[in-house]
């Protein structure tokens, strides 16, 4: 077989794989994992959905909402786009704020005589993610299925054309830090200028909302043309003593909205236990309460107890009772991670649910194999 023949076979295989990848599937079609008529399962499902839909407003959420309203005014007026950046640690509540922003009835997709009208498009940047991958993710969400491999510039030409055709005026990208990881200076410049070009488009100016880790703010401030069009909302961790009243208010509101009996989220030293478990991040506070309620329902328990909270903490961190803030006798003996590396590891542990433990020596690591 000649080299030319081999190349033709490989090219044909790649084309077939590309077409299979972008088969015609309605991106809006969804099924429940279990299609059931069991009354008990349906009742549980309704409870769990209610737990996850809880919205406890915070000052940061209000600030983001106010700026977002200004962005909607810019959409109405056809003014060039601005950018809203939500940044903070894993579990700070960024995704929760985004979910609340995009529920505006005027921003929901509609079927019209001219096709799909979609004023707002929300995506989550996968990991890892290049600028091209990000563009393909946007195209996929828009329902566009390329039948051949596209170069990066071709992808973004199609992104702009398809957003304009569907009336997209607001682009929301969650986990934007995934696009920045491992990128060199030239690639980062391309990412910044791509975002800027969307905002200043004369034909279809786009309002942009980005959410990610604190490295996202560092990235945006590094490019003046992007920075001057951007408003930042930083979601910081609450402090145990200084923000004690805020923590109690948040827990009280959370407890009320869960709509089930609890062990008392604001009783005795429970606020401190929640504070340590969450590292002071309100998104994590809500997560542990919701997850504990979910565990209680799965066990047919009508009360969210300390052991349910302890299990919700144990699952991501994999700790014993003597390190679990919901079980230990005195949680004030526990210490928060303070070194930058330890904080990064903690965030990754919470996100992935896998606690890393370094082996005592190289031979121990080899023996595990």
Secondary structure, DSSP 4 states (H G I P E B T S, - for coil): --HHHHHHHHHHHHHHHHHHHT----TT----SS----HHHHHHHHHHHHHHT-----HHHHHHHHHHHHHHHHHHHTPPP-EEEEEESTTSSHHHHHHHHTT-GGGS-EEETTEEE-SEEEEE--SS--HHHHHHHHHHHHT---SS---HHHHHHHHHHHHHHTT--EEEEESTHHHHTT--HHHHHHHHHHHHHHHT-SSS--EEEEEE-THHHHHHHT-HHHHTTEEEEEEPPPPTTTTHHHHHHHHHHHHHHH-SEES-TTSTTHHHHHHHHHTT-HHHHHHHHHHHHHHHHHTT-SEE-HHHHHHHHHHHH---GGG-TTTSS-GGG-----SHHHHHHHHHHHHH-------SSHHHHHHH-
